Amino acid sequence: MQNGPITKELERSSASGYVWTAIGAVSMLAGAFFIVRPVGLITLSLGIVLIVAGALILVGLYMLQPNEAAILLLFGEYVGTDRSEGLRWANPFYKKQKISLRAHNLNGERLKVNDKRGNPIEIAAAIVWRVRNTAQAVFDVEDYDEYVRVQAETSVRHLASSYAYDEGEHENSEEPTLRASQAKVTGALIRELTDRLEPAGIVVEDAKLTHLAYAPEIAQVMLRRQQAEAIIAARSKIVHGAVSMV
C-alpha cells in the first residue's frame, strides 16, 4: 500500500549527557571568572566566548526514557534516530523530536455497517500497536496517531462486510462467520491492519473485537429468526433420529 518512497530509519548514536554537562558547567564558570576579574580585553573576550560555548553545550542536552526515541533534524534534514536511554547529548543545532515506542491501545468506536448478507450490524475492535520505524511514522504520514485511527476504522468496516454475522438457515455451515469464527476473524483483522499500517512504520501486536451485535432496528427480528431456525433444526434431528431407528 506504500505509494511514495519509504523513509529509512538511520541509527544515530549520542554522547553521555553527564560528561557534557560537566564540560558545559566548567566552561561557563571559567567564563564568568574571566569576566568578573578581567585582566585585559583578551581575557574579557575569552570569558564571553567560554560562556557562549558553555551555553551551547548545555543546549545539546536532552533526556530519553525507556521505550522512547528522538528524531534528530539539522536545519530540516533528517540525520538519524537516537534510541538511547537517560541523559544524552547531541549537536546543539539538532532539533530533537521525541517519539514514543511504547505500546498504544486504540479502543474503536461502535460502527454500524452491513455484513456480507447485507444485514446491519454493530461492530467495534480494540487494537494494540506501537511505532517500529520512527522515520516512517514522522515523515511518511502527516499524523501517525490519526492515520492509525482512520485505517483501523476502515479495516473493521471491510472485515464486517467480508463475513456474515452468523450462519443462515440454508448457508454452508463451514463458512466462517463473525460470531462463530472469532479466531479466524481476528487473524484476518490483524493481517489487514498490518498491511494498512506498514507504510507508517506501525506494527500491530494484537487486535480483538470488543462488540458485535445486530443493529437495534433488526435485533428482535433476527432473534426470532434464530429461535425459529433452532426449533426447525431440532425437529429435523428428531425426525432423522426416528427414521434411523426404523
C-alpha positions as MATLAB code, in Angstrom:
seq = 'MQNGPITKELERSSASGYVWTAIGAVSMLAGAFFIVRPVGLITLSLGIVLIVAGALILVGLYMLQPNEAAILLLFGEYVGTDRSEGLRWANPFYKKQKISLRAHNLNGERLKVNDKRGNPIEIAAAIVWRVRNTAQAVFDVEDYDEYVRVQAETSVRHLASSYAYDEGEHENSEEPTLRASQAKVTGALIRELTDRLEPAGIVVEDAKLTHLAYAPEIAQVMLRRQQAEAIIAARSKIVHGAVSMV';
ca = [
       0.000    0.000    0.000;
       3.057    2.239    0.003;
       2.577    4.895   -2.701;
       5.700    7.011   -2.104;
       9.328    6.377   -1.169;
       9.913    4.769    2.214;
      11.971    6.825    4.640;
      14.632    4.563    6.108;
      15.396    4.909    9.792;
      19.024    5.811   10.449;
      20.524    4.875   13.804;
      22.335    7.833   15.340;
      24.436    7.439   18.468;
      24.659   10.205   21.043;
      27.158   11.056   23.759;
      26.728   10.789   27.515;
      24.935   13.844   28.793;
      26.664   13.737   32.172;
      30.110   14.297   30.664;
      28.924   17.189   28.507;
      27.025   18.701   31.436;
      30.298   18.874   33.378;
      32.144   20.350   30.385;
      29.448   22.975   29.850;
      29.333   23.907   33.536;
      33.133   24.231   33.767;
      33.170   26.345   30.605;
      30.546   28.743   31.962;
      32.230   29.011   35.377;
      35.585   29.738   33.766;
      33.971   32.342   31.539;
      32.289   34.003   34.486;
      35.626   34.118   36.326;
      37.353   35.873   33.424;
      34.529   38.383   33.071;
      34.351   39.217   36.786;
      38.130   39.620   37.065;
      39.267   40.744   33.634;
      42.997   41.267   33.215;
      42.508   42.864   29.843;
      40.403   42.848   26.701;
      41.666   39.419   25.728;
      40.591   37.759   28.968;
      37.226   39.547   28.821;
      36.658   38.299   25.281;
      37.762   34.820   26.330;
      35.263   34.866   29.201;
      32.411   35.788   26.842;
      33.423   33.041   24.404;
      33.562   30.449   27.200;
      30.101   31.389   28.484;
      28.589   31.228   24.982;
      30.307   27.886   24.346;
      29.074   26.513   27.688;
      25.528   27.639   26.940;
      25.636   25.975   23.512;
      26.898   22.757   25.066;
      24.044   22.715   27.590;
      21.502   23.316   24.804;
      22.562   19.983   23.299;
      21.328   18.046   26.349;
      18.101   16.016   26.284;
      16.520   13.156   28.225;
      15.141    9.873   26.857;
      13.070    7.439   28.895;
      12.873    3.673   28.211;
      10.921    2.952   25.016;
      11.387    6.493   23.785;
      13.396    7.781   20.812;
      14.462   11.152   19.466;
      14.303   12.180   15.804;
      17.338   14.354   15.073;
      16.990   17.095   12.446;
      19.625   19.542   11.241;
      18.032   22.564    9.539;
      15.108   20.393    8.390;
      17.263   17.469    7.229;
      16.811   14.090    8.902;
      20.151   12.906   10.291;
      19.090    9.923   12.382;
      17.176    8.480   15.329;
      18.585    8.122   18.826;
      17.129    5.213   20.842;
      19.485    5.546   23.841;
      18.204    5.997   27.392;
      18.984    8.567   30.063;
      20.656   11.964   29.799;
      22.100   12.324   26.290;
      23.960   14.977   24.315;
      23.995   15.719   20.592;
      24.862   18.617   18.310;
      23.258   21.756   19.841;
      21.961   22.708   16.392;
      19.987   19.472   16.111;
      16.254   19.653   16.638;
      15.260   16.773   18.913;
      11.732   15.485   18.279;
      10.747   12.820   20.786;
       8.543    9.884   19.792;
       7.117    7.124   21.983;
       7.988    3.480   21.240;
       5.564    2.161   23.870;
       2.514    0.056   23.087;
      -0.626    2.081   22.348;
      -4.231    0.982   22.834;
      -6.914    2.073   20.403;
     -10.475    1.341   21.528;
     -12.509    1.788   18.382;
     -15.983    3.273   18.401;
     -19.029    1.181   17.602;
     -19.584    1.210   13.866;
     -22.859    0.433   12.106;
     -22.152   -1.472    8.903;
     -23.734   -4.184    6.745;
     -22.375   -7.708    6.960;
     -21.797   -9.978    3.962;
     -25.553  -10.689    3.665;
     -26.488   -7.036    3.918;
     -27.770   -7.204    7.491;
     -26.988   -4.070    9.549;
     -24.739   -4.871   12.494;
     -22.766   -3.000   15.136;
     -19.080   -3.824   15.483;
     -16.083   -2.435   17.386;
     -12.482   -3.511   17.907;
      -9.553   -2.805   20.231;
      -6.061   -2.629   18.726;
      -2.626   -2.729   20.350;
       0.083   -1.093   18.233;
       3.478    0.550   18.503;
       5.914    2.513   16.348;
       8.574    0.320   14.759;
      10.131    2.669   12.178;
      10.357    6.177   13.627;
      11.350    7.803   10.327;
       8.305    6.415    8.514;
       5.958    7.382   11.355;
       7.171   11.001   11.384;
       7.958   11.710    7.739;
       5.812    9.361    5.605;
       2.413   10.247    7.109;
       1.021   13.563    8.342;
      -0.139   12.382   11.778;
       0.508    8.738   12.617;
      -1.991    8.675   15.517;
      -4.794    9.871   13.244;
      -3.549    7.561   10.485;
      -3.872    4.557   12.803;
      -7.390    5.584   13.839;
      -8.634    6.028   10.264;
      -7.027    2.838    8.948;
      -8.343    0.849   11.910;
     -11.894    2.019   11.212;
     -11.512    1.199    7.520;
     -10.191   -2.275    8.345;
     -13.060   -3.042   10.725;
     -15.634   -1.896    8.161;
     -14.052   -4.074    5.480;
     -13.903   -7.032    7.861;
     -17.595   -6.723    8.727;
     -18.595   -6.665    5.057;
     -16.454   -9.740    4.292;
     -18.204  -12.113    6.727;
     -21.761  -12.918    7.654;
     -22.809  -12.236   11.240;
     -23.843  -15.853   11.804;
     -24.877  -18.958    9.897;
     -28.096  -18.776    7.925;
     -30.654  -21.493    7.565;
     -29.510  -22.569    4.104;
     -25.900  -21.380    4.302;
     -22.798  -23.543    4.292;
     -22.066  -24.356    7.940;
     -18.337  -24.453    7.195;
     -18.264  -20.823    6.058;
     -16.625  -18.644    8.738;
     -18.819  -16.049   10.414;
     -18.149  -13.090   12.663;
     -19.812  -14.702   15.670;
     -18.678  -18.324   15.326;
     -15.165  -17.922   13.879;
     -13.567  -15.352   16.158;
     -10.026  -16.754   15.828;
     -10.121  -16.647   12.040;
     -11.790  -13.231   12.002;
      -9.199  -11.843   14.426;
      -6.379  -13.199   12.273;
      -7.876  -11.564    9.183;
      -8.224   -8.257   11.042;
      -4.583   -8.312   12.205;
      -3.342   -9.109    8.688;
      -5.312   -6.270    7.126;
      -4.248   -3.811    9.821;
      -0.613   -4.831    9.326;
      -0.825   -4.184    5.579;
      -2.540   -0.822    6.049;
      -0.255    0.454    8.829;
       3.060   -0.727    7.413;
       3.553    2.496    5.343;
       3.528    4.454    8.624;
       6.133    2.255   10.306;
       3.494    0.855   12.684;
       3.393   -2.754   13.877;
       0.159   -4.347   15.137;
       0.697   -6.505   18.210;
      -2.895   -7.561   18.882;
      -6.474   -6.866   17.822;
      -9.779   -8.102   19.209;
     -13.442   -7.490   18.505;
     -14.923   -5.823   21.580;
     -18.520   -5.505   20.401;
     -20.589   -7.475   17.910;
     -24.368   -7.357   17.623;
     -27.200   -6.812   15.201;
     -28.262   -3.212   14.817;
     -31.094   -2.327   17.247;
     -33.666   -1.890   14.458;
     -33.412   -5.560   13.414;
     -32.165   -7.186   16.616;
     -35.582   -8.511   17.702;
     -36.424   -9.762   14.222;
     -33.120  -11.617   13.903;
     -33.522  -13.081   17.393;
     -36.901  -14.531   16.457;
     -35.400  -15.881   13.237;
     -32.595  -17.578   15.142;
     -35.093  -19.129   17.561;
     -37.182  -20.394   14.669;
     -34.117  -21.840   12.951;
     -33.097  -23.566   16.184;
     -36.568  -25.154   16.521;
     -36.520  -26.318   12.897;
     -33.035  -27.775   13.326;
     -34.105  -29.613   16.488;
     -37.165  -31.057   14.757;
     -35.022  -32.185   11.822;
     -32.715  -34.052   14.194;
     -35.677  -35.697   15.911;
     -37.129  -36.806   12.578;
     -33.745  -38.051   11.397;
     -33.275  -39.991   14.613;
     -36.731  -41.543   14.338;
     -36.124  -42.607   10.733;
     -32.782  -44.141   11.705;
     -34.485  -46.240   14.377;
     -36.995  -47.707   11.939;
];
